Amino acid sequence: MTSGLQEALQQIAADMADQGDRGAVADYIPQLSGIDPNLFAIAVATADGSLHYAGDSHTLFSLQSITKMFTLAIALGRSGDQLWTRVGREPSGNAFNSIVQLEQENGRPRNPFVNAGAIVITDEILAGRAPKDALAEILRFMRAAAESENIHINGSVAASEQAHGHRNFSLAHFLASCGNLKNPAELTLGTYFHQCAIEMNVQQLALAGRFLIGTGTGPRLVALPRVRRLNALMLTCGHYDGSGDFAFRVGLPAKSGVGGGILAIVPGVASIAVWSPGLDHNGNSKLGTLALEQLARAMDWSVF
Ligand SMILES: NC(=O)CC[C@H](N)C(=O)O
C-alpha cells in the first residue's frame, strides 16, 4: 500500500511550489505572522516502519492546535471516560475560538478540539500541579511518541499568544463562571499557550502520529479501542467548521493547527504530517489540505 509513495511526495511538493494562492498566515499571534508562506513540507511514517518526506521537512513549525490531539490522549489516560462530563464529542459548526455556543450549552464545550474544549482538557491535565509539571508531562508524551528528545516549546510564541490572548481568556473565564475550570484561569491558560507553542518538523510529527495508526507501529502509548475513538473525533471535529469539507475532500481523520500544520492518519497504514503556513477561512492550512487531497488520491487512501 505504500509503493510509489516517495514519488508521490516529490510530485506534490513540486506542485505546491507552483501554487499562487497560498492562503493567509495567522496574524492574531504576532510571532507567527512573519513566517514565509512559501514554505511547504510533507512526511509520511508508514505502519511498516519507513519514513518518507519532501520539501522543507527539517524546518520547525508551531504545532498549535495539533497539540490538542496529544493532550486529549493524555487526559483520557489520566481521567478515563469521566472526562466526557466536562466536554462533548460533537462537531461545533462554529469557529475554533467561538464563544457563543459555550453560553448556550452552559459551559460544556462541544468537543475537545475547539479552543474552549482544549482549555478544559489542559485544565484536566494540570490538576492542581504547577504548569511546568503539566507541560513536562505533555512534552514527555510527545517526545516518546516521536522517539525524539529534541522537541521543545518556543517561549516567544507562547508569550506572544499570551499577550494577545483576550479571546482565550474570555473563554477560560466563562468556563470558570460555569464551574468547568478546576484551576485558576491564568494557570490553565499559561499551560495551554505553552502547549500550543511546541514545535516540530514534519518528520517528527509524522513519527509522533504513529500511535494513531492502530497497528502497534512505534511506541505503544494508547490502546487500540481508544485509538479508534481519537480518530473518530479527528474526523468529525479536527478541522472545526471545515471538518465536513475536509472529510469530503481528503477522507482521513486529521487535526489541523493555525501554524499551518496538519496531522492525518490512514488507519492501519500510515501517519502523515504536512505543513504550509497559509490558512483558509476556517484557520486550516490551505495547501496542506490540497496536498493531502492529492496524496490520498494518488495512494488510494481513504477511511470510506
Ligand atoms: N486553531 C488553532 O491552532 C488555535 C490554537 C491557538 N493557540 C489558539 O488558542 O487560538
The ligand as an SDF file (V2000), in Angstrom:
LIG
                    3D

 10  9  0  0  0  0  0  0  0  0999 V2000
   -6.6230   26.5160   15.7250 N   0  0  0  0  0  0  0  0  0  0  0  0
   -5.5340   26.6990   16.4450 C   0  0  0  0  0  0  0  0  0  0  0  0
   -4.4620   26.2020   16.1440 O   0  0  0  0  0  0  0  0  0  0  0  0
   -5.6830   27.6270   17.6250 C   0  0  0  0  0  0  0  0  0  0  0  0
   -4.5930   27.4970   18.6440 C   0  0  0  0  0  0  0  0  0  0  0  0
   -4.2130   28.8110   19.2590 C   0  0  0  0  0  0  0  0  0  0  0  0
   -3.1820   28.5990   20.2500 N   0  0  0  0  0  0  0  0  0  0  0  0
   -5.4060   29.4700   19.9110 C   0  0  0  0  0  0  0  0  0  0  0  0
   -5.7040   29.1520   21.0260 O   0  0  0  0  0  0  0  0  0  0  0  0
   -6.0480   30.3040   19.3350 O   0  0  0  0  0  0  0  0  0  0  0  0
  1  2  1  0
  2  3  2  0
  2  4  1  0
  4  5  1  0
  5  6  1  0
  6  7  1  0
  6  8  1  0
  8  9  2  0
  8 10  1  0
M  END
$$$$
